């Protein structure tokens, strides 16, 4: 079996990781490569595809997952063999490992490293954001209220919406009386934010992926308090 590991910063804990990882249908599509999970009867099927490093690597198999603190493990069993993604929530970091037991596995080193880093980054970001926003949000994934909102939370809200709706492109609107902001997301890229208040309006061009954005991208928005959030196609 061939394996590669990657480490990414992680400010949440194992419980937050499990809260997101236990929903593979929501989290797999957030990986920064082609990945999805579908249900076929009682089986859960995972499909991954990486088009890098000279030749394409694709894998499809029945997905099983286990949790054993501090580890989360996805095992994909397919006709070609096994593909395993495992994650360990350690102090300040998430250690991701991608392992393959398939024909030609010794040629998959770079692809396994890419799989591990991409999945680890996505899980870390989604778990951190979901943990922060879920405690403040009340309502459905597409219509909810956030209490004690502030601009630094907007990156987490965008990731929360992506995870909970499965939408790669959407418009997020937040309103609080005379204040309103609109975030445009297309194909996983946060394009811009439009902000309106009693003192005027402004547009912030962002142009960064959902996984990359942080509070600094929304520093020009002075939005605080209780906000009504709506998500539209």
C-alpha positions as a Python dict, from the first residue, in 0.01 Angstrom:
ca = {
    (1, 'X'): (0, 0, 0),
    (2, 'X'): (131, 342, -98),
    (3, 'X'): (63, 639, 134),
    (4, 'X'): (130, 1012, 159),
    (5, 'X'): (55, 1256, 440),
    (6, 'X'): (-7, 1628, 469),
    (7, 'X'): (-50, 1866, 764),
    (8, 'X'): (-278, 2171, 764),
    (9, 'X'): (-355, 2422, 1042),
    (10, 'X'): (-662, 2331, 1246),
    (11, 'X'): (-810, 2547, 1522),
    (12, 'X'): (-1111, 2328, 1604),
    (13, 'X'): (-1117, 1985, 1771),
    (14, 'X'): (-1207, 1625, 1705),
    (15, 'X'): (-1577, 1674, 1779),
    (16, 'X'): (-1601, 1953, 1519),
    (17, 'X'): (-1420, 1731, 1271),
    (18, 'X'): (-1664, 1445, 1328),
    (19, 'X'): (-1960, 1681, 1297),
    (20, 'X'): (-1858, 1760, 939),
    (21, 'X'): (-1692, 1433, 835),
    (22, 'X'): (-2001, 1232, 931),
    (23, 'X'): (-2176, 1401, 637),
    (24, 'X'): (-1969, 1284, 338),
    (25, 'X'): (-2239, 1382, 87),
    (26, 'X'): (-2190, 1742, 196),
    (27, 'X'): (-1815, 1753, 253),
    (28, 'X'): (-1676, 1553, -41),
    (29, 'X'): (-1794, 1808, -301),
    (30, 'X'): (-1597, 2078, -115),
    (31, 'X'): (-1266, 1901, -183),
    (32, 'X'): (-1054, 2106, -432),
    (33, 'X'): (-1076, 1833, -698),
    (34, 'X'): (-1357, 1625, -844),
    (35, 'X'): (-1522, 1437, -559),
    (36, 'X'): (-1878, 1336, -483),
    (37, 'X'): (-2082, 1088, -284),
    (38, 'X'): (-2411, 934, -392),
    (39, 'X'): (-2646, 689, -225),
    (40, 'X'): (-2754, 377, -411),
    (41, 'X'): (-3001, 192, -193),
    (42, 'X'): (-2823, 107, 129),
    (43, 'X'): (-2478, 169, -21),
    (44, 'X'): (-2286, 496, -23),
    (45, 'X'): (-2066, 535, -331),
    (46, 'X'): (-1769, 773, -342),
    (47, 'X'): (-1607, 893, -664),
    (48, 'X'): (-1279, 1083, -689),
    (49, 'X'): (-1093, 1215, -992),
    (50, 'X'): (-758, 1394, -1011),
    (51, 'X'): (-643, 1541, -1344),
    (52, 'X'): (-286, 1638, -1254),
    (53, 'X'): (69, 1508, -1290),
    (54, 'X'): (70, 1366, -1644),
    (55, 'X'): (-217, 1120, -1619),
    (56, 'X'): (-566, 1114, -1470),
    (57, 'X'): (-643, 911, -1159),
    (58, 'X'): (-1002, 804, -1094),
    (59, 'X'): (-1145, 583, -824),
    (60, 'X'): (-1495, 470, -734),
    (61, 'X'): (-1595, 251, -445),
    (62, 'X'): (-1834, 178, -163),
    (63, 'X'): (-1767, 425, 116),
    (64, 'X'): (-1739, 330, 481),
    (65, 'X'): (-1621, 559, 758),
    (66, 'X'): (-1513, 515, 1118),
    (67, 'X'): (-1444, 752, 1406),
    (68, 'X'): (-1192, 675, 1679),
    (69, 'X'): (-1062, 982, 1861),
    (70, 'X'): (-863, 1163, 1733),
    (71, 'X'): (-904, 987, 1397),
    (72, 'X'): (-1164, 1000, 1121),
    (73, 'X'): (-1121, 744, 843),
    (74, 'X'): (-1291, 701, 505),
    (75, 'X'): (-1242, 363, 337),
    (76, 'X'): (-1344, 327, -28),
    (77, 'X'): (-1368, -31, -154),
    (78, 'X'): (-1383, -59, -533),
    (79, 'X'): (-1323, -310, -811),
    (80, 'X'): (-963, -187, -841),
    (81, 'X'): (-881, -216, -471),
    (82, 'X'): (-882, 24, -177),
    (83, 'X'): (-844, 398, -134),
    (84, 'X'): (-829, 532, 221),
    (85, 'X'): (-844, 890, 348),
    (86, 'X'): (-772, 932, 718),
    (87, 'X'): (-748, 1241, 936),
    (88, 'X'): (-613, 1300, 1286),
    (89, 'X'): (-717, 1609, 1482),
    (90, 'X'): (-407, 1700, 1683),
    (91, 'X'): (-309, 2012, 1875),
    (92, 'X'): (-327, 2299, 1628),
    (93, 'X'): (-315, 2083, 1317),
    (94, 'X'): (-497, 1822, 1111),
    (95, 'X'): (-285, 1539, 978),
    (96, 'X'): (-431, 1389, 660),
    (97, 'X'): (-320, 1065, 498),
    (98, 'X'): (-416, 921, 159),
    (99, 'X'): (-339, 553, 100),
    (100, 'X'): (-397, 336, -207),
    (101, 'X'): (-392, -39, -253),
    (102, 'X'): (-448, -56, -629),
    (103, 'X'): (-253, -169, -937),
    (104, 'X'): (29, 77, -1011),
    (105, 'X'): (9, 233, -665),
    (106, 'X'): (382, 314, -659),
    (107, 'X'): (327, 570, -934),
    (108, 'X'): (61, 754, -734),
    (109, 'X'): (283, 936, -484),
    (110, 'X'): (215, 1290, -608),
    (111, 'X'): (-153, 1224, -656),
    (112, 'X'): (-191, 1077, -307),
    (113, 'X'): (-14, 1380, -160),
    (114, 'X'): (-253, 1604, -354),
    (115, 'X'): (-554, 1404, -234),
    (116, 'X'): (-439, 1422, 129),
    (117, 'X'): (-362, 1794, 127),
    (118, 'X'): (-684, 1889, -53),
    (119, 'X'): (-912, 1678, 164),
    (120, 'X'): (-731, 1785, 480),
    (121, 'X'): (-758, 2154, 397),
    (122, 'X'): (-1127, 2126, 313),
    (123, 'X'): (-1219, 1926, 622),
    (124, 'X'): (-1023, 2162, 847),
    (125, 'X'): (-1183, 2477, 703),
    (126, 'X'): (-1534, 2335, 694),
    (127, 'X'): (-1514, 2196, 1047),
    (128, 'X'): (-1383, 2523, 1188),
    (129, 'X'): (-1651, 2730, 1013),
    (130, 'X'): (-1938, 2496, 1084),
    (131, 'X'): (-1845, 2484, 1453),
    (132, 'X'): (-1839, 2864, 1475),
    (133, 'X'): (-2159, 2938, 1281),
    (134, 'X'): (-2381, 2645, 1384),
    (135, 'X'): (-2384, 2775, 1743),
    (136, 'X'): (-2505, 3118, 1624),
    (137, 'X'): (-2741, 3027, 1337),
    (138, 'X'): (-3112, 2963, 1380),
    (139, 'X'): (-3332, 2844, 1094),
    (140, 'X'): (-3284, 2642, 776),
    (141, 'X'): (-2964, 2623, 566),
    (142, 'X'): (-3107, 2874, 317),
    (143, 'X'): (-3296, 3107, 556),
    (144, 'X'): (-3146, 3169, 897),
    (145, 'X'): (-3066, 3431, 1158),
    (146, 'X'): (-2719, 3491, 1301),
    (147, 'X'): (-2685, 3665, 1633),
    (148, 'X'): (-2380, 3869, 1731),
    (149, 'X'): (-2269, 3887, 1370),
    (150, 'X'): (-1951, 4072, 1274),
    (151, 'X'): (-1753, 4099, 948),
    (152, 'X'): (-1485, 3851, 1055),
    (153, 'X'): (-1755, 3579, 1054),
    (154, 'X'): (-1855, 3622, 690),
    (155, 'X'): (-1594, 3381, 552),
    (156, 'X'): (-1723, 3118, 795),
    (157, 'X'): (-2083, 3189, 692),
    (158, 'X'): (-1997, 3134, 325),
    (159, 'X'): (-1840, 2797, 403),
    (160, 'X'): (-2132, 2707, 630),
    (161, 'X'): (-2373, 2771, 341),
    (162, 'X'): (-2158, 2573, 95),
    (163, 'X'): (-2149, 2271, 326),
    (164, 'X'): (-2513, 2274, 431),
    (165, 'X'): (-2677, 2349, 97),
    (166, 'X'): (-2441, 2169, -139),
    (167, 'X'): (-2454, 2475, -367),
    (168, 'X'): (-2135, 2568, -551),
    (169, 'X'): (-2286, 2891, -686),
    (170, 'X'): (-2518, 3108, -478),
    (171, 'X'): (-2603, 3456, -358),
    (172, 'X'): (-2599, 3522, 16),
    (173, 'X'): (-2784, 3826, 146),
    (174, 'X'): (-2769, 3959, 500),
    (175, 'X'): (-3004, 4230, 631),
    (176, 'X'): (-3027, 4426, 953),
    (177, 'X'): (-3268, 4715, 928),
    (178, 'X'): (-3112, 4976, 698),
    (179, 'X'): (-2793, 4772, 644),
    (180, 'X'): (-2758, 4504, 380),
    (181, 'X'): (-2477, 4306, 218),
    (182, 'X'): (-2479, 4062, -72),
    (183, 'X'): (-2209, 3802, -137),
    (184, 'X'): (-2182, 3656, -488),
    (185, 'X'): (-2033, 3308, -515),
    (186, 'X'): (-1983, 3137, -851),
    (187, 'X'): (-1831, 2790, -902),
    (188, 'X'): (-1680, 2797, -554),
    (189, 'X'): (-1523, 3143, -599),
    (190, 'X'): (-1632, 3437, -383),
    (191, 'X'): (-1650, 3701, -653),
    (192, 'X'): (-1757, 4017, -467),
    (193, 'X'): (-1951, 4169, -180),
    (194, 'X'): (-2192, 4458, -216),
    (195, 'X'): (-2256, 4656, 102),
    (196, 'X'): (-2532, 4914, 160),
    (197, 'X'): (-2601, 5128, 466),
    (198, 'X'): (-2757, 5462, 553),
    (199, 'X'): (-2420, 5627, 488),
    (200, 'X'): (-2372, 5487, 138),
    (201, 'X'): (-2274, 5177, -54),
    (202, 'X'): (-1957, 5001, -165),
    (203, 'X'): (-1839, 4697, -361),
    (204, 'X'): (-1552, 4476, -251),
    (205, 'X'): (-1393, 4262, -523),
    (206, 'X'): (-1273, 3936, -365),
    (207, 'X'): (-1194, 3672, -629),
    (208, 'X'): (-1086, 3396, -392),
    (209, 'X'): (-1212, 3042, -338),
    (210, 'X'): (-1447, 2953, -56),
    (211, 'X'): (-1164, 2766, 116),
    (212, 'X'): (-922, 3060, 90),
    (213, 'X'): (-1131, 3357, 204),
    (214, 'X'): (-1088, 3490, 555),
    (215, 'X'): (-1194, 3787, 764),
    (216, 'X'): (-949, 4022, 592),
    (217, 'X'): (-1141, 3990, 266),
    (218, 'X'): (-1447, 4150, 429),
    (219, 'X'): (-1277, 4412, 644),
    (220, 'X'): (-1452, 4696, 462),
    (221, 'X'): (-1796, 4588, 583),
    (222, 'X'): (-1924, 4746, 905),
    (223, 'X'): (-2201, 4493, 974),
    (224, 'X'): (-2270, 4397, 1333),
    (225, 'X'): (-2561, 4265, 1536),
    (226, 'X'): (-2844, 4029, 1444),
    (227, 'X'): (-2869, 3957, 1072),
    (228, 'X'): (-3128, 3776, 864),
    (229, 'X'): (-2947, 3560, 607),
    (230, 'X'): (-3104, 3435, 284),
    (231, 'X'): (-2944, 3209, 25),
    (232, 'X'): (-3061, 3205, -336),
    (233, 'X'): (-2950, 3039, -657),
}
